[in-house]
């Protein structure tokens, strides 16, 4: 009898082990509810017909992401850990008090551990000042704003084990650098701190519709334009919003967060949803044109902004294409960037023709190596390269001296690329005849230049 029970137990055990694999063959693949990029199905052969030597390793990753009932099991595990231990089953989500969830990737900012240095923050601010100048040249007013991480505003439900350091984080470094460079920015940290309302979702990383409406009014005020004041409007509260952090933890869960709804908008758009990479809208009852460079915080902000302008275009791609401003004759432009991604300003340069400058080029060169590559980018040649950052002052402008053997021209490069410290990016017209490049920078308040090298156009 005992042996029979053991046999049944063994058979049942192996049957249960087979269910995930057999289920993959029989059942349709489930929709991926969590905010996660799943491993792709591997090919046995490479494109050249040779055997894929990594097939079994890749298949292991594929199986781990696609086995049957995976999301149901993840949800059960998350429920158990949350209920009994108030902890998360994923390193992407921090479980806080009172059912609040926080994005783990915001932890450095919360703890005041900067990913920016004083040099890269200065470079990011210079990049913004160049964007601001380019927008003004094309008849538009540019405004920059940082969407605060949720725990930068609402930290009362963060676990006590996380204690911020008494030092400047990325936002403080950026504020100082932007002030030094004369960048026009909207301080959303101060804006949200001035209100007693909770304007972020408890189970999502973004602001709610009330927060989006609050930001819309602040933008219009910053531009000196009349805009709808939604704080004076009635709204309906619905419990119908599924948060991104909740979905990471409970991919098959049915929990919903509250959101506010202010009635129907009057603008017209062909975009399927506000997550579209390009979201164009027209409101015949309004005037002016707007370009909104945004990330996922723009999902809820886009409708409120589209309602206020005759034409609006919301772009979600990086790097920012500032030529869209001239292409649509926009009067206003907004760059919205979440706090946790501030370092991208120092590593990704906006697409725009570099401004020509008139500077005194020094005759002597310092011993500094220079690298430069050229590649086609739309209507431009994009020149990217690096130099020794330690041989420049923090906040030094980077001037590129281009020559063709008889003539030279000086452009100001965007100090962005690489690690955000000793790199530059330069967009110049494709009909250029310049074949050499050197850089002129500041060191101890003195203009210095690097070696001159040939440009390898490709």
C-alpha positions in Angstrom: 0.0 0.0 0.0 2.8 2.4 1.0 4.7 1.6 -2.2 1.6 2.4 -4.3 1.2 5.8 -2.6 4.8 6.5 -3.3 4.3 5.6 -7.0 1.2 7.8 -7.3 3.2 10.7 -5.6 6.1 10.4 -8.1 3.8 10.2 -11.1 1.8 13.2 -9.8 5.0 15.1 -9.2 6.3 14.6 -12.7 2.9 15.3 -14.2 2.8 18.6 -12.5 6.4 19.4 -13.8 5.2 18.6 -17.3 2.2 21.0 -17.2 4.1 24.2 -17.9 5.9 22.7 -20.9 2.9 20.9 -22.4 0.8 23.9 -21.8 3.1 25.9 -24.1 2.3 23.5 -26.9 -1.5 23.4 -26.4 -2.6 26.7 -25.0 -2.3 30.1 -26.8 0.4 32.4 -25.4 -0.8 34.7 -22.7 -0.6 38.5 -23.1 2.3 39.9 -21.2 0.7 42.0 -18.5 3.9 43.0 -16.7 6.2 45.8 -17.9 8.9 43.4 -19.0 10.6 42.5 -22.3 10.4 38.7 -22.7 13.0 36.6 -24.4 12.4 35.9 -28.0 12.0 32.4 -29.4 15.5 31.2 -30.5 16.4 29.9 -34.0 18.3 26.6 -34.3 20.3 28.0 -37.3 22.0 31.3 -37.7 21.3 33.6 -40.7 24.2 32.1 -42.6 22.9 28.6 -42.1 25.4 27.6 -39.4 24.3 26.0 -36.2 23.3 28.3 -33.4 25.7 27.3 -30.6 23.7 29.3 -28.0 20.4 27.7 -28.9 19.9 25.8 -25.6 20.9 28.8 -23.5 18.5 31.0 -25.4 15.8 28.4 -25.2 16.2 28.2 -21.5 15.6 32.0 -21.3 12.7 31.7 -23.7 11.1 28.9 -21.7 11.5 30.8 -18.4 9.6 33.7 -19.9 6.8 31.8 -21.7 5.9 28.6 -19.9 2.2 28.0 -19.4 0.5 29.6 -16.3 3.6 31.6 -15.7 1.7 34.9 -14.9 -0.8 33.1 -12.7 2.0 31.6 -10.6 3.8 35.0 -10.4 0.6 36.6 -9.2 0.1 33.8 -6.5 3.7 34.2 -5.3 3.3 38.0 -5.2 0.1 37.8 -3.2 1.7 35.4 -0.7 4.8 37.6 -0.2 2.8 40.8 0.0 0.3 39.4 2.5 2.6 37.7 4.9 6.0 39.5 4.5 5.1 42.9 2.9 7.8 42.4 0.3 8.1 42.1 -3.5 8.7 39.1 -5.7 10.5 41.3 -8.2 13.5 43.6 -7.8 11.8 46.2 -9.9 9.1 47.1 -7.3 9.4 48.3 -3.7 6.4 47.4 -1.5 5.6 50.3 0.8 3.1 51.0 3.5 -0.7 51.3 2.9 -0.5 49.4 -0.4 1.8 52.0 -2.0 4.2 50.7 -4.6 7.4 52.4 -5.8 9.7 51.9 -8.7 13.0 50.4 -7.7 14.9 52.3 -10.4 14.1 55.6 -8.5 16.0 54.4 -5.4 19.3 56.2 -6.2 17.4 59.5 -6.5 15.5 58.9 -3.3 18.7 58.1 -1.4 20.4 61.2 -2.9 23.0 59.0 -4.7 23.6 61.1 -7.9 24.2 59.4 -11.3 25.3 62.8 -12.5 28.6 64.4 -11.6 29.1 68.2 -11.4 30.7 68.0 -14.9 27.9 65.9 -16.5 25.2 68.1 -14.9 26.9 71.2 -16.3 27.1 69.5 -19.7 23.4 68.6 -19.5 22.5 72.2 -18.7 24.6 73.5 -21.6 22.8 71.0 -23.9 19.5 72.5 -22.7 20.7 76.0 -23.2 21.6 75.1 -26.8 18.1 73.6 -27.4 16.6 76.8 -25.9 18.6 78.9 -28.3 17.7 76.7 -31.3 14.0 77.0 -30.4 14.2 80.8 -30.1 16.0 80.9 -33.5 13.0 79.1 -35.0 10.4 81.3 -33.4 9.4 79.2 -30.4 9.6 79.5 -26.6 11.1 76.3 -25.0 10.3 75.2 -21.5 12.0 72.3 -19.7 10.5 70.4 -16.8 11.4 67.3 -14.8 8.6 64.9 -13.7 9.5 64.0 -10.1 9.8 60.4 -9.1 6.9 59.4 -6.9 9.0 58.9 -3.8 10.6 62.3 -4.2 7.2 63.8 -3.4 5.3 61.1 -1.4 7.8 59.3 0.7 5.7 58.7 3.8 4.9 55.2 2.6 8.5 54.2 1.7 10.0 51.4 3.9 11.9 52.7 6.9 15.0 50.8 5.8 15.7 53.4 3.1 17.3 56.5 4.6 18.3 59.3 2.2 21.8 60.7 2.5 22.4 64.3 3.4 23.8 65.4 0.1 22.8 66.8 -3.3 21.1 64.4 -5.7 20.6 64.7 -9.5 17.8 67.3 -9.2 19.8 69.6 -6.9 22.8 69.4 -9.2 20.7 70.1 -12.3 19.0 73.1 -10.7 22.3 74.7 -9.9 23.7 74.0 -13.4 20.5 75.2 -15.2 20.5 78.4 -13.2 24.1 79.0 -14.2 23.3 78.5 -17.9 20.1 80.6 -17.9 17.8 77.6 -18.7 14.1 78.3 -18.4 12.6 75.4 -16.4 9.4 74.7 -14.5 10.0 73.4 -11.0 7.4 70.6 -10.7 8.9 69.5 -7.3 8.0 72.9 -5.8 4.6 72.9 -7.7 3.5 69.5 -6.2 4.9 70.3 -2.8 2.6 73.4 -2.7 -0.5 71.3 -2.8 -2.0 69.0 -0.1 -3.6 66.8 -2.8 -2.2 63.4 -3.6 -1.6 63.6 -7.3 0.3 60.4 -8.0 -1.2 56.8 -8.2 -0.6 54.5 -5.2 0.0 51.5 -7.5 1.6 53.3 -10.5 4.8 55.3 -11.0 3.1 58.3 -12.6 0.9 61.2 -11.7 -2.8 60.7 -12.0 -5.2 62.8 -14.1 -5.4 65.5 -11.4 -1.6 65.8 -11.4 -1.6 66.0 -15.2 -4.2 68.8 -15.1 -2.2 70.6 -12.4 0.9 70.5 -14.6 -1.0 71.7 -17.7 -2.1 74.8 -15.8 1.5 75.5 -14.6 2.8 75.2 -18.2 0.2 77.6 -19.5 1.0 80.0 -16.7 4.7 79.8 -17.5 4.0 80.6 -21.1 1.8 83.5 -20.1 -1.2 81.9 -21.9 -4.8 81.5 -20.8 -5.6 77.9 -20.1 -8.3 75.8 -18.6 -8.1 75.7 -14.8 -9.3 72.1 -14.1 -9.1 72.8 -10.3 -12.3 74.8 -10.7 -14.1 72.0 -12.6 -16.0 69.0 -11.1 -14.6 65.6 -11.8 -15.7 62.0 -11.5 -13.6 59.5 -9.6 -13.5 56.0 -11.1 -11.7 53.0 -9.8 -10.6 51.8 -13.2 -6.9 52.4 -13.6 -4.4 49.5 -13.5 -1.0 50.7 -12.3 2.2 49.7 -14.0 3.8 48.7 -10.7 0.8 46.7 -9.7 0.9 44.9 -13.0 4.6 44.1 -12.5 3.8 42.5 -9.2 0.4 40.9 -10.1 0.3 40.3 -13.8 -3.0 38.5 -13.5 -4.4 40.6 -10.7 -7.6 42.5 -11.0 -6.9 45.4 -8.6 -7.6 48.9 -9.8 -6.5 52.3 -8.7 -8.6 55.5 -8.6 -8.4 58.2 -11.3 -10.1 61.5 -12.0 -12.1 62.3 -15.1 -13.0 65.9 -16.0 -15.4 65.2 -18.9 -14.8 65.0 -22.7 -12.1 66.9 -24.6 -12.9 68.8 -27.8 -9.7 68.3 -29.7 -9.4 65.8 -32.6 -6.7 63.2 -33.2 -6.1 60.1 -35.4 -3.7 58.6 -32.8 -5.0 55.3 -31.3 -3.9 56.1 -27.7 -1.7 58.6 -25.8 1.2 56.1 -25.7 1.8 56.6 -29.4 5.3 57.7 -30.5 3.7 60.6 -32.5 0.4 62.0 -31.2 -0.9 64.8 -33.4 -4.0 66.8 -32.4 -6.0 69.7 -33.7 -8.4 72.0 -31.8 -10.1 74.5 -34.1 -11.3 76.5 -31.0 -7.7 77.3 -30.0 -4.6 78.9 -31.5 -0.8 78.5 -31.3 1.2 75.4 -32.0 2.9 73.2 -29.5 5.6 70.5 -29.7 5.7 68.3 -26.6 8.8 66.1 -26.1 7.7 63.6 -23.5 8.1 60.2 -21.9 5.5 58.0 -20.3 4.5 60.8 -17.9 3.0 62.4 -21.0 0.4 59.6 -21.4 -2.0 61.5 -19.1 -0.6 65.0 -19.8 -1.1 64.9 -23.6 -4.9 65.3 -23.7 -4.8 68.3 -21.3 -2.2 70.0 -23.5 -3.8 69.1 -26.8 -7.0 70.7 -25.5 -5.2 74.1 -25.2 -3.5 74.5 -28.6 -4.7 74.8 -32.2 -2.1 72.2 -33.2 0.0 70.0 -31.0 2.5 67.2 -31.6 3.6 65.0 -28.8 6.8 63.0 -29.5 8.1 60.2 -27.4 11.3 59.4 -29.3 14.9 60.1 -28.1 17.0 61.9 -29.1 14.7 64.9 -29.3 14.3 66.1 -32.9 14.2 69.9 -32.6 13.7 70.4 -36.3 10.0 69.5 -35.7 9.6 72.9 -34.2 10.4 74.7 -37.5 8.7 72.0 -39.6 5.4 72.8 -37.8 6.0 76.5 -37.1 5.4 75.8 -33.5 5.1 78.8 -31.1 5.9 76.8 -28.0 7.9 73.7 -27.1 8.0 71.7 -23.8 10.6 69.0 -22.9 9.3 66.7 -20.1 11.7 64.2 -18.6 11.3 62.0 -15.6 13.7 62.5 -12.7 15.3 59.0 -12.9 16.4 59.6 -16.5 18.0 63.1 -16.0 21.4 61.6 -17.0 20.3 61.1 -20.6 20.6 64.9 -21.1 24.4 64.5 -20.8 24.5 61.3 -23.0 22.0 61.9 -25.8 22.2 65.1 -27.9 19.2 66.6 -29.5 19.0 66.6 -33.3 19.5 70.2 -34.5 22.0 72.0 -36.6 24.9 73.3 -34.5 25.2 77.0 -34.2 28.2 78.8 -35.8 30.3 80.8 -33.4 32.9 83.6 -33.7 35.8 82.8 -31.3 39.5 83.4 -31.3 41.1 80.1 -32.1 44.4 79.6 -30.2 47.5 78.9 -32.3 49.0 76.4 -29.9 47.6 72.9 -29.1 47.6 71.0 -25.9 48.5 67.3 -25.8 45.0 65.9 -26.0 43.8 63.0 -28.0 40.7 63.5 -30.0 38.4 60.9 -31.6 35.7 61.6 -34.1 33.3 59.6 -36.2 30.8 60.9 -38.8 27.6 59.2 -39.9 24.5 60.3 -41.8 21.5 61.2 -39.7 18.6 62.5 -41.7 19.7 65.7 -43.5 22.8 66.0 -41.4 26.2 64.6 -40.8 26.3 63.6 -37.2 29.9 64.0 -35.8 30.5 62.3 -32.5 33.7 61.9 -30.5 35.5 62.2 -27.3 38.4 64.1 -25.7 40.1 64.2 -22.3 37.5 65.9 -20.0 40.1 66.5 -17.3 41.7 69.0 -19.6 38.6 71.2 -19.6 36.9 73.3 -17.0 33.6 72.0 -15.6 30.9 73.9 -17.6 33.3 74.6 -20.5 31.7 75.1 -23.9 33.0 72.8 -26.7 33.8 74.5 -30.0 34.5 72.4 -33.1 36.9 74.0 -35.6 36.3 72.4 -39.0 38.6 73.0 -41.9 39.0 72.1 -45.6 42.6 73.1 -46.1 42.0 76.7 -47.0 39.1 77.8 -44.8 37.7 77.1 -41.3 34.4 77.5 -39.5 33.6 77.2 -35.8 30.5 75.4 -34.5 29.5 75.0 -30.9 29.1 71.3 -30.2 26.6 69.8 -27.8 28.7 68.3 -24.9 26.7 65.1 -24.8 27.5 61.5 -25.6 29.4 58.6 -24.0 29.4 58.8 -20.3 28.3 62.5 -20.4 31.7 63.9 -19.5 34.3 64.0 -22.3 32.1 63.6 -25.3 30.6 65.8 -28.0 27.9 65.6 -30.7 27.7 67.9 -33.7 25.1 68.0 -36.5 26.2 69.8 -39.6 24.7 70.0 -43.2 25.5 67.1 -45.5 26.9 69.4 -48.2 29.8 70.4 -46.0 33.3 70.4 -47.6 35.2 70.3 -44.3 37.6 67.4 -43.9 39.4 68.1 -40.5 38.3 68.9 -37.0 39.9 70.1 -33.8 38.2 71.2 -30.5 38.6 74.5 -28.6 37.7 74.4 -24.9 38.4 76.3 -21.8 40.9 75.3 -19.1 41.7 77.6 -16.2 39.9 80.4 -18.0 42.2 80.0 -21.1 41.2 78.9 -24.5 43.0 75.7 -25.5 42.8 73.4 -28.5 43.2 69.7 -29.2 45.1 68.0 -32.0 43.6 68.3 -35.5 42.4 65.0 -37.1 40.7 64.0 -40.4 37.0 63.5 -40.4 36.1 60.0 -41.6 32.7 60.5 -43.4 30.9 57.2 -44.0 
